[in-house]
Amino acid sequence: MSLTRRSAVALGLLAPLALAGCSTDEGDGAGLAALGKPTPVALSHATQFTLDAYEGGYRLATLASGDRLLVVPEGAEPPAGLPDDVAVIRQPLSNVYLVSTGMICLVDAIGALDAVGVSSVRAEDSPVEAFTERLEDGTVAYGGLYREPDYELIAATGCPLAIENTNIDHVPEVRAKLEELGVTVLMEQSSREEDMLGRLEWIKLMGAFFGREDEAAEVFDDVAERVEEAAAEGPLGRTVAFFYINEDGAAVTRRDGDYFCQMIEAAGGEYVSFAEEGATDSSPTTITVEMERFYEGARDTDLIVYNGTIDEGVTSLEALVEKNSLLADFRAVREGNVWTCDSNLYQQMTSMADIIYDLRVALAGTDEPTTFVWRLA
């Protein structure tokens, strides 16, 4: 199974996205043009941002949302006449307000956690042990939820940058207030990447911001190589249902082609998907299916992985069946082939290869130890 961007586009999994790789046209005036001709940083999978390198260490990030951010190296100044839509990030960074949980593992992997001073994540919800320790000892202060940040704390720490996820779009007044305080806001959009390795490739953007580009490239290449090796082991001919039961007793599944479905396929499984037609609700990443319809489509699946990242999860087969009695008649439940996953699974991008290997262990039915998924009894 090839996981290159080219093959994903050929299969229809990715739609090529035209982003401005160079931003020195006439509309940008003299500001960016003064930096000279940029060199695009090669991206093999990500489609939701581009990165241009300029002489002297300047970097320009252009996001699919239209945001543009210019990284100014230590000791340098931004060029005069920058367009109004170009935000400035000055290096070295410190006291960053880190809101996006998904970026924590990427910042940790490049060795840049010391630059984080405030977070919207509490210690008990942190997906990275090193970050948990910083929250517990006060090195990183809790700065409130993304929709209700502690503006006084953020202002007092001199926070230069807030790394948000797409939820910030729902509270534009929060973004406006942060910018009023002089905080540059980055809305990372890794969740909108259709390729699983595209999500991981956001580590290159973090590397550019924190001055850790070499570290970021090394981590990405290492994980991508291990993912390719895992996928090369081939299909196992076993079907997988991945879902959780919502408050109404319906099954919420991931969309076919979603990055987690790609991971299941890379592990050798065949994802059991449902068409949006007949669904009671849907989102860009999920489809909600009434239990009777889900029963018809998934009752004979070889393996169930219950999605414990959304609700409180389940700890036993009995607890699973209590969610909906129809589950007792599923083949995987009868045969004991039911697994669940770590609550922080979606935030573990740098562990992607390990998750795929765990899924393959579950599919193959071997007794090898696993970390991110485990069998229910």
VEXDREN-2710 file (C-alpha; in Angstrom, 1 decimal):
% VEXDREN-2710
k/r/px/py/pz
1/MET/0.0/0.0/0.0
2/SER/1.6/3.3/-1.1
3/LEU/1.0/6.3/1.2
4/THR/2.5/9.0/-1.0
5/ARG/0.5/12.1/-1.8
6/ARG/0.6/11.3/-5.5
7/SER/-1.0/7.9/-5.0
8/ALA/-3.6/9.4/-2.6
9/VAL/-4.6/11.9/-5.2
10/ALA/-4.8/9.2/-7.8
11/LEU/-7.2/7.2/-5.6
12/GLY/-9.3/10.2/-5.0
13/LEU/-8.5/10.4/-1.3
14/LEU/-7.0/13.9/-1.7
15/ALA/-8.1/16.9/-3.7
16/PRO/-5.1/18.9/-4.8
17/LEU/-5.2/22.3/-3.0
18/ALA/-3.8/25.4/-4.7
19/LEU/-2.0/27.5/-2.1
20/ALA/0.1/30.4/-2.8
21/GLY/3.6/29.1/-2.4
22/CYS/5.1/32.4/-3.3
23/SER/3.7/35.7/-2.1
24/THR/5.7/38.4/-3.8
25/ASP/3.2/39.4/-6.4
26/GLU/2.3/43.1/-7.0
27/GLY/-0.5/42.9/-4.4
28/ASP/2.1/42.4/-1.6
29/GLY/4.0/45.6/-2.3
30/ALA/7.6/46.0/-1.3
31/GLY/7.4/44.2/2.0
32/LEU/7.9/40.5/1.1
33/ALA/9.6/41.4/-2.2
34/ALA/12.4/42.9/-0.1
35/LEU/13.2/39.5/1.2
36/GLY/14.1/38.2/-2.2
37/LYS/12.9/35.2/-4.1
38/PRO/11.5/32.5/-1.8
39/THR/12.3/28.8/-2.0
40/PRO/9.2/26.6/-1.3
41/VAL/9.8/24.0/1.5
42/ALA/9.0/20.6/0.1
43/LEU/5.8/19.0/1.6
44/SER/5.0/15.5/0.6
45/HIS/1.5/15.0/2.1
46/ALA/0.1/18.2/3.8
47/THR/-2.3/20.3/1.7
48/GLN/-3.5/22.8/4.3
49/PHE/-0.4/25.0/4.4
50/THR/2.7/26.0/2.4
51/LEU/6.0/27.2/3.7
52/ASP/8.4/29.5/1.9
53/ALA/12.0/30.0/2.9
54/TYR/13.8/33.3/2.4
55/GLU/17.4/34.3/2.8
56/GLY/18.5/35.1/6.3
57/GLY/16.2/32.6/8.0
58/TYR/12.8/34.3/7.2
59/ARG/9.9/31.9/6.7
60/LEU/6.4/32.6/5.3
61/ALA/3.6/30.2/6.2
62/THR/0.4/30.4/4.1
63/LEU/-2.6/28.5/5.4
64/ALA/-5.6/27.2/3.6
65/SER/-7.7/29.5/5.6
66/GLY/-6.0/32.5/4.0
67/ASP/-3.9/33.4/7.1
68/ARG/-0.2/34.3/6.4
69/LEU/2.5/34.4/9.1
70/LEU/6.0/35.6/8.6
71/VAL/8.7/34.1/10.9
72/VAL/11.4/36.7/11.7
73/PRO/14.7/35.2/12.9
74/GLU/16.4/36.4/16.1
75/GLY/18.1/39.7/15.7
76/ALA/16.3/40.6/12.5
77/GLU/13.4/42.9/11.8
78/PRO/10.3/42.4/9.6
79/PRO/10.7/44.2/6.2
80/ALA/8.9/47.6/5.9
81/GLY/5.7/47.6/4.0
82/LEU/4.4/44.2/4.9
83/PRO/0.8/43.6/3.8
84/ASP/-1.8/44.0/6.5
85/ASP/-2.8/40.3/6.3
86/VAL/0.7/39.1/7.2
87/ALA/1.1/38.4/10.9
88/VAL/4.6/38.5/12.4
89/ILE/6.2/35.8/14.6
90/ARG/9.5/36.8/16.1
91/GLN/12.1/34.2/17.2
92/PRO/13.1/33.0/19.7
93/LEU/9.6/32.1/20.9
94/SER/8.8/32.0/24.6
95/ASN/5.6/32.0/26.7
96/VAL/3.6/30.6/23.8
97/TYR/-0.1/30.0/24.6
98/LEU/-0.7/26.4/23.4
99/VAL/-4.4/25.6/22.9
100/SER/-4.4/22.9/20.2
101/THR/-4.0/19.5/22.0
102/GLY/-2.9/17.9/18.7
103/MET/0.1/20.1/18.5
104/ILE/1.5/19.1/21.9
105/CYS/3.1/15.9/20.7
106/LEU/4.6/17.7/17.7
107/VAL/6.1/20.5/19.8
108/ASP/7.4/17.9/22.3
109/ALA/9.0/15.8/19.5
110/ILE/11.0/18.8/18.3
111/GLY/12.2/19.6/21.8
112/ALA/10.3/22.9/22.0
113/LEU/8.1/22.5/25.1
114/ASP/10.3/25.0/27.0
115/ALA/8.9/27.7/24.8
116/VAL/5.3/27.1/26.0
117/GLY/4.2/29.2/29.0
118/VAL/0.4/28.9/29.0
119/SER/-2.0/26.2/27.9
120/SER/-5.8/25.5/27.7
121/VAL/-5.0/21.9/28.7
122/ARG/-5.2/20.7/32.3
123/ALA/-2.6/18.2/33.6
124/GLU/-5.2/15.4/33.7
125/ASP/-6.0/15.9/30.1
126/SER/-2.5/16.2/28.7
127/PRO/-1.6/13.6/26.0
128/VAL/2.2/13.9/26.6
129/GLU/3.9/13.0/29.9
130/ALA/6.5/15.8/29.6
131/PHE/3.8/18.4/29.2
132/THR/1.8/16.9/32.1
133/GLU/4.8/17.4/34.3
134/ARG/5.2/21.0/33.3
135/LEU/1.5/21.7/34.1
136/GLU/1.8/20.0/37.4
137/ASP/4.9/21.8/38.6
138/GLY/3.6/25.2/37.3
139/THR/6.2/25.6/34.5
140/VAL/3.2/25.9/32.2
141/ALA/0.2/27.8/33.6
142/TYR/-3.4/26.8/32.9
143/GLY/-4.9/29.7/30.9
144/GLY/-8.5/28.7/30.5
145/LEU/-10.5/27.0/27.7
146/TYR/-10.1/28.2/24.1
147/ARG/-13.5/29.9/24.4
148/GLU/-12.8/31.5/27.8
149/PRO/-9.1/32.3/28.0
150/ASP/-7.5/34.0/31.0
151/TYR/-6.7/37.3/29.2
152/GLU/-5.0/38.8/32.2
153/LEU/-2.7/35.8/32.6
154/ILE/-1.9/35.8/28.9
155/ALA/-1.2/39.5/28.9
156/ALA/1.0/39.3/32.0
157/THR/3.2/36.5/30.6
158/GLY/3.8/38.5/27.4
159/CYS/2.5/35.8/25.2
160/PRO/3.5/36.4/21.6
161/LEU/1.8/33.5/19.9
162/ALA/-1.4/31.5/20.5
163/ILE/-1.5/28.1/18.7
164/GLU/-5.2/27.4/18.3
165/ASN/-7.2/24.7/16.5
166/THR/-10.2/25.2/14.2
167/ASN/-12.5/25.7/17.2
168/ILE/-11.3/29.3/17.3
169/ASP/-13.4/29.9/14.3
170/HIS/-16.5/29.5/16.5
171/VAL/-15.5/32.3/18.8
172/PRO/-14.1/35.1/16.6
173/GLU/-14.4/37.5/19.5
174/VAL/-11.8/35.5/21.4
175/ARG/-9.4/35.7/18.4
176/ALA/-10.1/39.5/18.1
177/LYS/-9.3/40.0/21.8
178/LEU/-6.1/38.0/21.7
179/GLU/-4.9/40.0/18.7
180/GLU/-5.9/43.2/20.5
181/LEU/-3.5/42.1/23.3
182/GLY/-0.7/41.8/20.7
183/VAL/-0.9/38.0/20.4
184/THR/-0.4/36.5/17.0
185/VAL/-3.0/33.8/16.5
186/LEU/-2.2/30.6/14.5
187/MET/-5.2/28.5/13.7
188/GLU/-3.6/25.1/12.9
189/GLN/-5.7/23.1/10.5
190/SER/-4.2/19.6/10.7
191/SER/-7.6/18.1/11.4
192/ARG/-8.6/19.1/7.8
193/GLU/-5.8/17.1/6.2
194/GLU/-7.2/14.1/4.3
195/ASP/-4.0/12.2/4.3
196/MET/-2.9/10.7/7.7
197/LEU/0.7/11.7/7.1
198/GLY/-0.5/15.2/6.1
199/ARG/-1.6/15.7/9.7
200/LEU/1.9/14.7/10.9
201/GLU/3.6/17.0/8.4
202/TRP/2.4/20.0/10.4
203/ILE/5.4/19.2/12.5
204/LYS/7.4/21.0/9.8
205/LEU/5.4/24.2/10.4
206/MET/6.0/23.9/14.2
207/GLY/9.7/23.4/13.3
208/ALA/9.8/26.6/11.3
209/PHE/8.0/28.6/14.1
210/PHE/10.2/27.3/16.9
211/GLY/13.5/27.3/15.0
212/ARG/13.6/23.5/15.0
213/GLU/13.4/22.7/11.3
214/ASP/16.0/20.0/11.2
215/GLU/14.5/18.2/14.2
216/ALA/11.0/18.4/12.6
217/ALA/12.2/16.9/9.3
218/GLU/14.0/14.1/11.1
219/VAL/10.9/13.2/13.1
220/PHE/8.6/13.3/10.1
221/ASP/10.9/11.2/7.9
222/ASP/11.4/8.6/10.7
223/VAL/7.6/8.2/11.4
224/ALA/6.7/8.3/7.7
225/GLU/9.2/5.5/7.0
226/ARG/7.9/3.3/9.8
227/VAL/4.3/3.9/8.6
228/GLU/5.3/2.8/5.1
229/GLU/7.0/-0.3/6.5
230/ALA/3.9/-1.1/8.5
231/ALA/1.6/-0.7/5.4
232/ALA/4.0/-2.8/3.3
233/GLU/3.1/-5.9/5.4
234/GLY/-0.1/-6.1/3.4
235/PRO/-3.8/-6.8/4.0
236/LEU/-5.0/-9.5/6.4
237/GLY/-8.4/-9.9/4.9
238/ARG/-10.3/-8.9/8.1
239/THR/-13.0/-6.3/8.5
240/VAL/-13.0/-3.6/11.2
241/ALA/-15.8/-1.5/12.7
242/PHE/-14.7/1.7/14.5
243/PHE/-17.4/3.6/16.3
244/TYR/-18.9/4.8/19.5
245/ILE/-22.5/4.9/20.8
246/ASN/-24.0/8.4/21.3
247/GLU/-26.6/9.4/23.9
248/ASP/-29.4/8.4/21.5
249/GLY/-28.1/4.9/21.1
250/ALA/-26.9/5.4/17.6
251/ALA/-23.5/4.5/16.2
252/VAL/-21.1/7.3/15.3
253/THR/-18.5/6.1/12.7
254/ARG/-15.7/7.8/10.9
255/ARG/-16.1/8.7/7.3
256/ASP/-14.6/6.4/4.7
257/GLY/-11.2/7.7/3.7
258/ASP/-10.8/9.5/7.0
259/TYR/-7.2/9.5/8.3
260/PHE/-8.0/6.9/11.0
261/CYS/-9.6/4.7/8.4
262/GLN/-6.4/5.0/6.5
263/MET/-4.5/3.8/9.5
264/ILE/-6.8/0.7/9.8
265/GLU/-6.1/0.0/6.2
266/ALA/-2.4/0.5/6.6
267/ALA/-2.6/-2.1/9.4
268/GLY/-4.1/-4.6/7.0
269/GLY/-7.7/-4.2/7.9
270/GLU/-10.8/-3.4/5.8
271/TYR/-12.8/-0.6/7.3
272/VAL/-16.6/-1.1/7.4
273/SER/-18.0/2.2/6.2
274/PHE/-21.5/3.7/5.8
275/ALA/-22.8/6.0/3.2
276/GLU/-24.2/9.4/4.3
277/GLU/-27.5/8.5/2.7
278/GLY/-29.8/7.4/5.5
279/ALA/-27.6/8.8/8.2
280/THR/-29.3/10.8/11.0
281/ASP/-26.4/13.3/11.3
282/SER/-23.0/13.9/9.8
283/SER/-20.0/16.1/10.1
284/PRO/-16.8/16.5/8.0
285/THR/-15.3/13.5/9.8
286/THR/-18.2/11.4/11.2
287/ILE/-21.5/9.8/10.1
288/THR/-24.2/8.9/12.7
289/VAL/-26.1/5.7/11.9
290/GLU/-29.2/4.4/13.6
291/MET/-28.4/1.2/15.4
292/GLU/-30.7/-1.0/13.2
293/ARG/-28.9/0.1/10.1
294/PHE/-25.5/-0.2/11.8
295/TYR/-26.4/-3.7/12.9
296/GLU/-27.2/-4.7/9.3
297/GLY/-23.9/-3.4/8.0
298/ALA/-21.5/-4.4/10.8
299/ARG/-22.9/-7.4/12.7
300/ASP/-20.6/-9.8/10.8
301/THR/-17.4/-7.7/11.1
302/ASP/-14.3/-9.6/12.2
303/LEU/-13.1/-6.9/14.7
304/ILE/-14.6/-4.1/16.7
305/VAL/-12.6/-1.1/18.0
306/TYR/-14.8/1.0/20.3
307/ASN/-13.8/4.6/20.0
308/GLY/-13.0/5.7/23.5
309/THR/-11.8/9.1/22.5
310/ILE/-15.2/10.8/22.6
311/ASP/-17.3/9.5/25.4
312/GLU/-16.2/7.9/28.6
313/GLY/-15.5/4.7/26.7
314/VAL/-16.1/1.1/27.9
315/THR/-14.1/-1.2/30.1
316/SER/-15.7/-4.5/29.4
317/LEU/-17.8/-6.4/26.9
318/GLU/-20.7/-6.2/29.4
319/ALA/-20.4/-2.4/29.5
320/LEU/-20.3/-2.3/25.7
321/VAL/-23.6/-4.3/25.4
322/GLU/-25.2/-2.0/28.0
323/LYS/-24.7/0.8/25.4
324/ASN/-27.1/-1.0/23.1
325/SER/-28.4/-4.6/23.5
326/LEU/-28.1/-5.2/19.7
327/LEU/-24.4/-5.3/20.1
328/ALA/-24.6/-8.6/21.9
329/ASP/-25.4/-10.3/18.6
330/PHE/-22.4/-8.9/16.8
331/ARG/-20.0/-11.6/15.6
332/ALA/-17.0/-9.8/17.1
333/VAL/-18.7/-9.5/20.5
334/ARG/-19.7/-13.2/20.5
335/GLU/-16.1/-14.2/19.6
336/GLY/-14.4/-11.7/22.0
337/ASN/-12.7/-9.7/19.2
338/VAL/-13.6/-6.3/20.7
339/TRP/-10.9/-3.7/21.4
340/THR/-11.0/-0.1/22.6
341/CYS/-8.4/2.7/22.4
342/ASP/-6.6/5.3/24.4
343/SER/-8.6/8.4/25.0
344/ASN/-5.8/10.6/23.5
345/LEU/-5.4/8.5/20.3
346/TYR/-6.2/11.4/18.0
347/GLN/-3.5/13.6/19.7
348/GLN/-0.7/11.0/19.2
349/MET/0.4/11.9/15.7
350/THR/4.0/11.1/16.3
351/SER/3.0/7.6/17.5
352/MET/1.2/6.9/14.2
353/ALA/3.4/4.0/13.3
354/ASP/3.0/2.4/16.7
355/ILE/-0.8/2.8/16.6
356/ILE/-0.8/1.0/13.2
357/TYR/1.3/-1.8/14.6
358/ASP/-1.1/-2.1/17.5
359/LEU/-4.0/-2.3/15.2
360/ARG/-2.3/-5.0/13.2
361/VAL/-1.7/-7.0/16.4
362/ALA/-5.5/-6.8/17.1
363/LEU/-6.3/-7.8/13.5
364/ALA/-3.9/-10.7/13.5
365/GLY/-5.0/-11.9/17.0
366/THR/-1.4/-12.4/18.3
367/ASP/-0.4/-12.1/21.9
368/GLU/2.1/-9.2/21.3
369/PRO/1.8/-6.3/23.8
370/THR/0.0/-3.2/22.7
371/THR/-0.1/0.4/24.0
372/PHE/-2.8/2.4/22.3
373/VAL/-5.5/-0.3/21.9
374/TRP/-6.5/-3.2/24.1
375/ARG/-8.9/-6.1/24.1
376/LEU/-12.1/-6.0/26.2
377/ALA/-13.0/-9.0/28.2
END
